[in-house]
Amino acid sequence: MQISKGKVALYLGLMFGAGAAAGVMGSMLYSAETVSAKALQTNNNDDWRKKYVESMKTRLSMSEDQLKKLDDTLDETRVEYRLLRNRYKPEMEKIHTVQVEKIKKFLKNDQMAEFDKMEREREEKMRARESGPGL
């Protein structure tokens, strides 16, 4: 059985296309950047504040007196945010408590232990976040 020149050309074209596609995919996989969740966790409010102050200093050409006033303003704002957070925290905790009670009503007994563990982990994360530098 003889294969026509057109079929040979088609097969060669398909082979070339498949090889090119494999090369492109391999190149994309090889050069893909990985994302680390830890990189996001290290970014805290003190880092933000340093970048913000540096940006204000550079872009606005602030004097030392202005930088001192900016620093004082940021300190005052931090205190105001903490006071606001402390005011609404009991209400937020009450809402969460009601939510947890509703969820526990439809969980099975074997799910309850894992749910309690998840809640303890959430509370630990919240305490760690609150004990940090804050705003």
C-alpha positions as CSV (number, residue, x, y, z in Angstrom):
1,M,0.0,0.0,0.0
2,Q,1.3,3.4,-1.0
3,I,0.8,6.6,1.0
4,S,0.3,9.7,-1.0
5,K,2.6,12.7,-0.8
6,G,-0.2,14.7,0.7
7,K,-0.7,12.3,3.6
8,V,3.1,12.2,4.2
9,A,3.2,16.0,4.3
10,L,0.2,16.1,6.6
11,Y,1.8,13.5,9.0
12,L,5.1,15.4,9.0
13,G,3.2,18.7,9.7
14,L,1.3,17.1,12.6
15,M,4.5,15.7,14.0
16,F,6.2,19.1,13.7
17,G,3.2,20.8,15.3
18,A,3.1,18.3,18.2
19,G,6.9,18.7,18.8
20,A,6.5,22.5,18.8
21,A,3.6,22.3,21.2
22,A,5.5,20.0,23.5
23,G,8.5,22.4,23.4
24,V,6.4,25.4,24.2
25,M,4.6,23.6,27.1
26,G,8.0,22.3,28.4
27,S,9.4,25.8,28.3
28,M,6.5,27.2,30.1
29,L,6.7,24.6,32.8
30,Y,10.4,25.1,33.2
31,S,10.3,28.8,33.5
32,A,7.1,29.1,35.6
33,E,7.6,31.1,38.8
34,T,6.6,29.4,42.0
35,V,4.4,31.2,44.5
36,S,5.1,30.9,48.2
37,A,2.4,31.6,50.8
38,K,5.1,32.3,53.3
39,A,6.2,35.4,51.3
40,L,2.8,36.9,51.9
41,Q,2.8,36.1,55.6
42,T,6.0,38.0,56.3
43,N,4.4,41.2,55.1
44,N,3.3,42.9,58.2
45,N,2.1,46.4,59.1
46,D,5.5,47.6,60.2
47,D,6.8,46.7,56.7
48,W,3.9,48.6,55.2
49,R,4.5,51.6,57.4
50,K,8.2,51.7,56.4
51,K,7.3,51.6,52.7
52,Y,4.6,54.2,53.1
53,V,6.8,56.6,55.0
54,E,9.7,56.1,52.5
55,S,7.2,56.7,49.6
56,M,5.9,59.8,51.2
57,K,9.5,61.0,51.9
58,T,10.7,60.4,48.4
59,R,7.7,61.3,46.3
60,L,6.7,64.4,48.3
61,S,10.2,65.5,49.3
62,M,9.1,65.7,52.9
63,S,11.3,67.6,55.4
64,E,12.3,66.0,58.8
65,D,9.7,68.0,60.6
66,Q,7.0,66.7,58.2
67,L,8.2,63.2,58.6
68,K,8.0,63.6,62.4
69,K,4.4,64.8,62.0
70,L,3.6,62.0,59.7
71,D,5.0,59.5,62.2
72,D,2.9,61.0,65.0
73,T,-0.2,60.9,62.8
74,L,0.4,57.2,62.0
75,D,0.8,56.5,65.7
76,E,-2.4,58.3,66.5
77,T,-4.3,56.4,63.8
78,R,-2.9,53.1,65.0
79,V,-4.4,53.8,68.5
80,E,-7.7,54.9,67.0
81,Y,-7.9,51.7,64.9
82,R,-7.2,49.5,67.9
83,L,-9.8,51.3,70.0
84,L,-12.4,50.8,67.2
85,R,-11.4,47.1,66.9
86,N,-11.8,46.7,70.7
87,R,-15.3,48.3,70.5
88,Y,-16.6,46.0,67.8
89,K,-14.8,42.8,68.8
90,P,-17.4,41.6,71.4
91,E,-20.2,41.9,68.8
92,M,-18.1,40.1,66.2
93,E,-17.3,37.3,68.7
94,K,-21.0,37.0,69.5
95,I,-21.9,36.6,65.8
96,H,-19.2,34.0,65.5
97,T,-20.4,32.1,68.5
98,V,-23.9,31.9,67.1
99,Q,-22.5,30.7,63.8
100,V,-20.5,27.9,65.6
101,E,-23.6,26.8,67.5
102,K,-25.6,26.6,64.3
103,I,-22.9,24.6,62.6
104,K,-22.6,22.2,65.5
105,K,-26.3,21.4,65.3
106,F,-26.0,19.7,61.9
107,L,-22.6,18.1,62.3
108,K,-22.3,14.4,63.0
109,N,-20.6,13.2,66.2
110,D,-17.5,12.0,64.3
111,Q,-17.2,15.5,62.7
112,M,-17.5,17.4,66.0
113,A,-13.9,16.6,67.2
114,E,-12.3,17.8,64.0
115,F,-14.5,21.0,63.9
116,D,-13.5,21.8,67.5
117,K,-9.9,21.4,66.4
118,M,-10.4,23.7,63.5
119,E,-12.0,26.3,65.8
120,R,-9.0,26.1,68.2
121,E,-6.6,26.6,65.3
122,R,-8.6,29.6,64.1
123,E,-8.5,31.1,67.6
124,E,-4.7,30.6,67.8
125,K,-4.3,32.4,64.5
126,M,-6.5,35.2,65.7
127,R,-4.5,35.6,69.0
128,A,-1.2,35.5,67.0
129,R,-2.5,38.2,64.7
130,E,-3.7,40.4,67.6
131,S,-0.4,40.1,69.5
132,G,1.5,41.3,66.4
133,P,2.6,44.8,65.7
134,G,-0.9,45.9,64.5
135,L,-1.5,49.1,62.6
